[in-house]
Amino acid sequence: MSTVRLTKPTIAVLEVLLASTGNPPAWGLSICRDADLGSGTVYPILDRLLERGWVISWDEAEPHPGRPARRYYELTGAGRLQAHAALDARRARRRTFGLGLSGGGA
C-alpha cells in the first residue's frame, strides 16, 4: 500500500471518509458536499485512494428512481489505519513548527 500526498483537498476527503458511519456509506456527491470541494477535485482524489488500496467503492444496488445510481466509497481497514497515521503525523509536524493543532488548516 503506497502513501498518499496530503494536500488540503486530500485531507478534507480523508476526514469525510473517516467520519463516515457507513450507514449509509459516503457517496461521491456527499463527499464533495461535506469536504466543500468540487467534483473535479474529489473524484481524482478518490481514484488515487482506490489505486493505492486505501478505499473500496461499489455501485448502489437498491432502486434509485429519478437519479443515477450512487457510487459508494469506504476506507479499507488498512486505509483507515494509513489515514489516521498520516493525519496524526501531519498534526505532529504542524505542532513542531508552531502551525497550530488543526488537522485541515493551512
KOLMI-758406 format. One record per residue (C-alpha): residue number from 1; x, y, z; residue in one letter; chain. Coordinates in steps of 0.02 Angstrom, whole numbers, plus 50000, padded with zeros to 5 digits. Layout:
BEGIN
   n    c1    c2    c3 res chain
 NUM     X     Y     Z   A     A
...
***
This chain:
BEGIN
   n    c1    c2    c3 res chain
   1 50000 50000 50000   M     A
   2 50081 50162 49946   S     A
   3 50072 50332 50027   T     A
   4 49960 50475 49975   V     A
   5 50014 50656 49958   R     A
   6 49920 50753 50092   L     A
   7 49859 50908 50004   T     A
   8 49723 51010 50088   K     A
   9 49589 50935 49974   P     A
  10 49653 50758 50008   T     A
  11 49648 50791 50195   I     A
  12 49469 50854 50180   A     A
  13 49417 50697 50084   V     A
  14 49504 50582 50209   L     A
  15 49420 50671 50354   E     A
  16 49250 50647 50273   V     A
  17 49285 50463 50244   L     A
  18 49349 50440 50422   L     A
  19 49191 50522 50490   A     A
  20 49075 50417 50381   S     A
  21 48971 50298 50484   T     A
  22 48943 50176 50342   G     A
  23 48754 50184 50356   N     A
  24 48735 50248 50226   P     A
  25 48914 50247 50165   P     A
  26 48987 50405 50089   A     A
  27 48950 50429 49904   W     A
  28 49035 50543 49780   G     A
  29 48924 50697 49791   L     A
  30 48904 50683 49980   S     A
  31 49094 50684 49994   I     A
  32 49101 50839 49882   C     A
  33 48970 50924 49992   R     A
  34 49047 50876 50159   D     A
  35 49225 50917 50105   A     A
  36 49165 51079 50024   D     A
  37 49256 51034 49863   L     A
  38 49205 51018 49682   G     A
  39 49185 50852 49593   S     A
  40 49335 50892 49482   G     A
  41 49442 50890 49639   T     A
  42 49359 50750 49737   V     A
  43 49344 50614 49605   Y     A
  44 49530 50616 49557   P     A
  45 49573 50604 49743   I     A
  46 49455 50456 49762   L     A
  47 49533 50374 49608   D     A
  48 49707 50392 49686   R     A
  49 49646 50321 49851   L     A
  50 49568 50174 49756   L     A
  51 49730 50142 49660   E     A
  52 49829 50139 49822   R     A
  53 49708 50023 49910   G     A
  54 49651 50150 50040   W     A
  55 49468 50140 49987   V     A
  56 49346 50022 49904   I     A
  57 49198 50075 49801   S     A
  58 49038 49998 49735   W     A
  59 48880 50049 49646   D     A
  60 48714 50068 49735   E     A
  61 48614 49908 49719   A     A
  62 48442 49967 49778   E     A
  63 48317 50052 49662   P     A
  64 48351 50235 49635   H     A
  65 48209 50307 49531   P     A
  66 48237 50479 49460   G     A
  67 48426 50485 49484   R     A
  68 48582 50391 49435   P     A
  69 48647 50253 49548   A     A
  70 48765 50316 49682   R     A
  71 48945 50259 49691   R     A
  72 48990 50223 49872   Y     A
  73 49164 50242 49947   Y     A
  74 49232 50169 50108   E     A
  75 49405 50163 50184   L     A
  76 49479 49989 50193   T     A
  77 49545 49931 50362   G     A
  78 49722 49966 50306   A     A
  79 49668 50130 50225   G     A
  80 49587 50186 50388   R     A
  81 49749 50148 50482   L     A
  82 49853 50237 50349   Q     A
  83 49737 50389 50350   A     A
  84 49744 50403 50540   H     A
  85 49933 50382 50541   A     A
  86 49958 50510 50401   A     A
  87 49844 50639 50481   L     A
  88 49922 50611 50654   D     A
  89 50097 50632 50580   A     A
  90 50043 50791 50493   R     A
  91 49970 50862 50654   R     A
  92 50132 50820 50745   A     A
  93 50236 50908 50611   R     A
  94 50123 51060 50619   R     A
  95 50142 51069 50810   R     A
  96 50331 51054 50792   T     A
  97 50333 51205 50677   F     A
  98 50206 51302 50780   G     A
  99 50073 51296 50646   L     A
 100 49926 51255 50759   G     A
 101 49834 51099 50808   L     A
 102 49704 51093 50670   S     A
 103 49715 50945 50553   G     A
 104 49645 51032 50400   G     A
 105 49705 51212 50409   G     A
 106 49845 51297 50315   A     A
***
